[in-house]
Amino acid sequence: MAKKRRGPIKGLAGGQYKPLTDGQVRRIHEAALSILERTGVQVEEPEALRLFEAAGAAVDRQSPRVRIPRALVEDAVDWAPSRVVLAGRDPQWDLELEGTRVHIGTGGAALTVLDMETGQLRPAVLRDVAELARLVDRLDNVHFYLVPVYPTDMGKDEVDVNSYYAGLANTTKHVQSGVYSVQGIRDTVEMCEHIAGGAEQLRQRPIVSFITSWMVSPLKFATDVTTLLIETCHQRIPVVLSAAPMAGSTAPVTLAGMLAQLTAEQLSGVVLTQLAQRGAPLLIGPIPAMADMKTGRYLAGAAEFGLTNGAMAQMAQFYRLPLYNSAGMTDAKTPDIQAGFEKGMSTVLAALAGSNFIHHAAGMLENMNTVAAEQFVIDNDILGMAMRVVQGIQVNDETLALDVIDEVGPGGHYLMAEHTLRHMRSEFYYPSAVVDRQGWHMWQQDGGRDAVERAREIARDILANHQPQPLDPEVERWIRGRFGLQI
């Protein structure tokens, strides 16, 4: 069963892992600027073209191609905030994104759910958004709730406000999702203004943020999503610039070339957001990935995934911009040993690199296509272990324990030492009941269940018994009357 809550451990400083040298970071930066000046980006959205042209970019409306000068990129990076706060309904879950501060949570838009009771795949529905939010609300190593499924029972015009409501009503953590229509963005903002207590209160403590996958790699703005991106900037709600090129498919096969293109794509988005609304809060959202050269499929669990996401953390730190990137993905179809080692490797690397907002790190299976409730519970412990690694080793007079070593002396033991009792709970990470540390015979006497079975038991217990902090009843009545919600 789930253990007593101990409160969140989040916002620790990473940055210990640096796959790039300072010189390599600078070379990728210079390459990205060269791409933007020489090759440029394809832009068809009329308002975006107008903004680029008015700012002095070279706009060829026949192509239509936009070439962005170095000076404009540098200005936009300076205009963008270096610190973004993503608030929770409960302030203990506020996320301060800057520098190398690390936060880890869910990710998504999966279309299917691995049903915990039947073991079969089924379409994701709005009820899953609510139930998974309630599950995540109870998992303390999952720091935020990025809506992990796309509810297939929703139309495009109703999915935004319904999904955000289902998340906000079932967790006090920050809620983030992709957005699908301008009206959906406006409805969601109006709803959240009532929950937050007013328009300015929401801007000061944004309890939601938006994802816009505006870039079709290589170097092409998706017209409809670019319109959504501009709208989010006008709303002054934090927005993610999500782009996910695949090395060997939609980016050069060499990792350096892919990183240069991805950096250029991100910088072009930074420029647009700051032209639309100077100072607009944003997270750059580079998600470098690899194509399987045998099949062309996206590889979620490759070793290079953690490596390149770590490299992009260095690029974000170079620009002093908050970073949304990815870890904890897998090509495994079920919560098995493949899922465990693929998730663990990329999660530790991204966390040690100092990524600010690591999504996809809980619940995902089958290359972002599927989620499973028990996988969220298992990943909660993977995230806890990763954050313990980020925490590092504290070395001072108290932890060196020279007086204790002298007192115990040769041949003694430390089991009953006051120093042991003082530090035993803070020095080690103690996982949940998913992890069994008993010997073989005690494990057999306890039922001989594997980690997946134990995780299912914990998930069932949470979903049956955990009650998140509800929304204010008057606000909830207003929301239901205003938007006619379907949950």
Residue pairs with C-beta under 8 A, 6 or more apart in sequence:
1 433
1 457
1 458
1 461
2 138
2 432
2 433
2 458
2 461
2 462
3 432
3 433
5 138
5 140
6 140
7 92
7 140
8 92
8 93
8 140
8 141
8 143
9 140
9 141
9 384
9 387
9 391
10 95
10 102
10 103
10 104
10 143
10 387
11 95
11 96
11 101
11 102
11 103
12 101
12 102
12 387
12 390
12 391
13 99
13 100
13 101
13 102
13 354
13 390
14 100
14 101
14 102
14 313
14 351
14 352
14 353
14 354
14 355
14 390
15 99
15 100
15 313
15 317
15 352
15 353
15 354
16 352
16 354
16 390
16 392
17 310
17 349
17 352
17 353
17 354
18 310
18 314
18 353
19 307
19 308
19 310
19 311
19 314
19 353
20 28
20 311
20 314
24 256
25 314
25 315
25 318
26 318
28 256
28 259
28 260
28 263
28 311
28 315
29 263
29 315
29 318
31 260
31 263
31 264
32 260
32 261
32 263
32 264
32 267
33 70
33 73
33 264
33 267
35 219
35 260
35 261
35 264
36 67
36 68
36 70
36 73
36 264
36 267
36 268
37 67
37 68
37 69
37 70
38 67
39 67
39 219
39 264
40 58
40 65
40 66
40 67
40 68
40 219
41 65
41 66
41 68
41 219
41 220
41 221
41 264
41 265
41 268
42 63
42 64
42 65
42 66
42 219
42 220
42 221
43 49
43 52
43 64
43 65
43 66
43 221
43 226
44 64
44 221
44 223
45 221
45 223
45 226
45 227
45 230
47 227
47 230
47 276
48 221
48 226
48 230
48 272
49 59
49 61
49 64
49 66
51 272
51 275
51 276
52 59
52 66
52 68
52 271
52 272
52 275
53 59
54 275
55 72
55 271
55 275
56 69
56 72
57 66
57 67
57 68
57 69
57 72
57 271
58 66
58 67
58 69
59 65
59 66
60 66
60 67
66 268
68 267
68 268
68 271
72 271
73 267
73 270
73 271
75 274
76 267
76 270
76 271
76 273
76 274
76 275
77 267
77 270
77 319
77 320
77 321
79 274
79 278
79 279
80 270
80 273
80 274
80 279
80 280
80 282
80 321
81 279
81 281
81 282
81 322
82 98
82 320
82 321
82 322
83 96
83 97
83 98
83 322
84 97
84 98
84 238
84 281
84 282
84 283
84 322
85 94
85 95
85 96
85 97
85 205
85 206
86 94
86 95
86 97
86 144
86 174
86 176
86 206
86 209
86 238
86 357
87 93
87 94
87 95
87 174
87 205
87 206
87 207
88 94
88 95
88 144
88 172
88 173
88 174
88 207
89 168
89 171
89 172
89 173
89 195
89 207
89 469
90 172
90 173
90 469
91 205
93 143
93 144
93 172
93 173
93 174
94 174
94 205
95 103
95 143
95 144
95 174
95 357
97 103
97 283
97 322
97 323
97 356
97 357
98 322
98 356
99 317
99 354
99 356
100 313
100 317
100 354
100 356
101 354
101 356
102 351
102 354
102 355
102 356
102 358
102 387
102 390
103 143
103 144
103 356
103 357
103 358
104 141
104 142
104 143
104 327
104 328
104 347
104 351
104 358
104 361
104 362
104 383
104 386
104 387
105 136
105 142
105 143
105 144
105 145
105 146
105 173
105 357
105 358
105 359
105 361
105 362
106 132
106 136
106 142
106 144
106 145
106 146
106 147
106 148
106 359
106 360
106 361
106 362
106 363
106 376
107 146
107 148
107 326
107 328
107 329
107 359
107 360
107 361
107 362
107 364
107 368
108 146
108 147
108 148
108 149
108 150
108 177
108 359
108 360
108 363
108 364
108 368
108 371
109 147
109 148
109 149
109 150
109 178
109 368
110 124
110 148
110 149
110 150
110 364
110 368
110 369
110 370
110 371
111 123
111 124
111 149
111 150
111 152
111 369
112 121
112 122
112 123
112 124
112 369
112 370
112 371
113 121
113 122
113 123
113 124
113 128
113 149
113 370
113 371
113 372
114 120
114 121
114 334
114 365
114 370
114 371
114 372
114 375
115 121
115 122
116 372
116 373
116 374
116 456
116 459
116 460
121 370
123 152
123 153
124 149
124 150
124 151
124 152
124 371
125 151
125 152
125 153
126 151
126 153
126 154
126 162
126 163
126 166
126 486
126 487
127 487
128 149
128 151
128 371
129 147
129 149
129 151
129 162
129 163
129 166
129 167
129 487
130 166
130 167
130 169
130 170
130 487
131 170
131 373
131 463
132 145
132 148
132 149
132 363
132 371
132 373
132 376
133 145
133 147
133 166
133 167
133 169
133 170
133 171
133 175
133 468
134 170
134 171
134 462
134 463
134 466
134 468
135 373
135 376
135 377
135 459
135 462
135 463
135 466
136 142
136 145
136 171
136 173
136 362
136 376
137 145
137 170
137 171
137 172
137 173
137 466
137 468
138 462
138 466
139 362
139 376
139 377
139 380
139 462
140 380
140 384
141 380
141 381
141 383
141 384
141 387
142 173
142 362
142 376
142 379
142 380
142 383
143 173
144 173
144 174
144 175
144 176
144 357
144 359
145 167
145 171
145 173
145 174
145 175
145 176
146 175
146 176
146 177
146 211
146 359
147 163
147 164
147 166
147 167
147 175
147 176
147 177
147 178
148 362
148 363
148 364
148 371
149 371
150 159
150 178
151 159
151 162
151 163
154 162
154 163
154 486
156 180
156 181
156 184
157 181
157 183
157 184
158 184
158 486
159 180
159 184
160 177
160 179
160 180
160 181
160 184
160 185
160 187
160 188
161 184
161 187
161 188
161 191
161 483
161 485
162 483
162 485
162 486
162 487
163 177
164 175
164 177
164 188
164 191
164 192
164 208
165 191
165 479
165 483
165 485
165 487
166 487
167 175
167 177
168 175
168 192
168 195
168 207
168 208
168 471
169 468
169 470
169 471
169 476
170 468
171 468
172 468
172 469
174 207
174 208
174 209
175 207
175 208
176 208
176 209
176 210
176 211
176 240
176 359
177 208
177 210
177 211
178 210
178 211
178 212
178 213
179 185
179 188
179 210
179 211
179 212
179 228
179 232
180 228
181 228
182 227
182 228
182 231
185 210
185 228
185 231
185 232
185 235
186 231
186 235
187 483
188 208
189 202
189 235
189 237
190 482
191 479
191 482
191 483
192 202
192 206
192 207
192 208
193 199
193 201
193 202
194 475
194 478
194 479
195 202
195 207
195 471
195 472
195 475
195 479
196 202
196 205
196 207
202 237
203 236
203 237
206 237
206 238
206 281
208 237
209 237
209 238
209 239
209 240
209 283
210 228
210 232
210 237
210 238
210 239
210 240
211 239
211 240
211 242
211 285
212 225
212 226
212 228
212 229
212 232
212 239
212 240
212 241
212 242
213 222
213 225
213 242
213 243
213 244
214 221
214 222
214 225
214 226
214 228
214 229
214 241
214 242
214 243
214 269
215 221
215 222
215 241
215 242
215 243
215 265
215 268
215 269
216 222
217 243
217 244
217 245
217 246
217 250
217 251
217 261
217 262
217 265
218 245
218 250
218 251
218 261
218 265
219 261
219 264
219 265
219 268
221 268
221 272
226 272
229 239
229 241
229 269
229 272
229 273
229 276
230 272
230 276
232 239
232 280
233 239
233 273
233 276
233 277
233 280
234 276
234 277
236 277
236 280
236 281
237 281
238 281
238 282
238 283
239 273
239 280
239 281
239 282
239 283
240 282
240 283
240 285
240 324
241 266
241 269
241 270
241 273
241 282
241 283
241 284
241 285
242 285
242 287
242 324
243 262
243 265
243 266
243 269
243 285
243 286
243 287
244 287
244 288
244 289
245 251
245 258
245 261
245 262
245 265
245 288
245 289
246 289
246 290
246 291
246 298
246 299
247 253
247 254
247 255
247 257
247 258
247 288
247 289
247 290
247 291
247 304
247 308
248 290
248 291
248 293
249 291
249 296
250 291
251 257
251 258
251 261
251 262
251 288
252 258
252 260
252 261
253 293
255 288
255 304
255 307
255 308
255 311
258 288
258 308
259 288
259 308
259 311
259 312
259 315
262 286
262 288
262 312
263 286
263 312
263 315
265 286
266 284
266 285
266 286
266 315
269 282
269 284
270 282
270 284
270 319
270 321
273 280
273 282
274 280
282 321
282 322
283 321
283 322
283 323
283 324
283 356
283 357
284 316
284 319
284 321
284 322
284 323
284 324
285 323
285 324
285 325
286 309
286 312
286 315
286 316
286 323
286 325
287 309
287 325
287 326
288 305
288 308
288 309
288 311
288 312
289 298
289 299
289 300
289 305
289 308
290 298
290 299
290 302
290 304
290 305
291 297
291 298
291 299
292 298
292 299
297 367
298 367
298 368
299 305
299 331
299 367
300 329
300 330
300 331
300 342
300 364
300 367
300 368
301 329
301 330
301 331
301 332
301 338
301 342
301 343
301 346
303 345
305 326
305 327
305 329
305 346
306 327
306 345
306 346
306 347
306 348
306 349
306 350
307 349
309 325
309 326
309 327
309 346
309 349
309 350
309 353
309 355
310 349
310 350
310 352
310 353
310 355
311 353
312 323
312 325
313 323
313 325
313 350
313 353
313 354
313 355
314 353
316 322
316 323
316 325
316 355
316 356
317 323
317 354
322 356
322 357
323 355
323 356
323 357
324 356
324 357
324 359
325 350
325 355
325 357
325 358
325 359
326 346
326 350
326 358
326 359
326 360
326 361
327 343
327 346
327 347
327 349
327 350
327 351
327 355
327 358
327 360
327 361
328 343
328 346
328 347
328 358
328 360
328 361
328 362
328 364
328 379
328 382
328 383
329 342
329 343
329 346
329 360
329 364
329 367
329 368
330 338
330 339
330 342
330 343
330 364
330 365
330 366
330 367
331 338
331 342
331 366
331 367
332 338
332 339
332 342
332 365
332 366
333 365
333 366
333 370
334 365
334 372
334 452
335 365
335 372
335 374
335 375
335 378
335 451
335 452
335 455
336 452
339 365
339 375
339 378
340 378
340 382
343 361
343 379
343 382
344 382
344 385
344 386
347 358
347 361
347 382
347 383
347 386
348 385
348 386
348 389
350 358
350 361
351 358
351 386
351 387
351 389
351 390
352 389
352 390
360 368
361 379
361 382
361 383
362 375
362 376
362 379
362 380
362 383
363 371
363 372
363 373
363 375
363 376
363 379
364 370
364 371
364 375
365 371
365 372
365 375
373 456
373 459
373 463
374 452
374 455
374 456
374 458
374 459
375 455
376 459
377 432
377 434
377 455
377 456
377 458
377 459
377 462
378 434
378 451
378 452
378 455
380 432
380 434
381 431
381 432
381 434
381 435
384 429
384 431
385 429
385 431
387 429
388 428
388 429
393 399
399 423
401 419
404 414
404 417
404 419
407 417
408 414
408 417
414 420
432 458
433 454
433 457
433 458
434 451
434 454
434 455
434 458
435 451
436 443
436 446
436 451
436 454
438 446
449 457
470 476
471 479
479 485
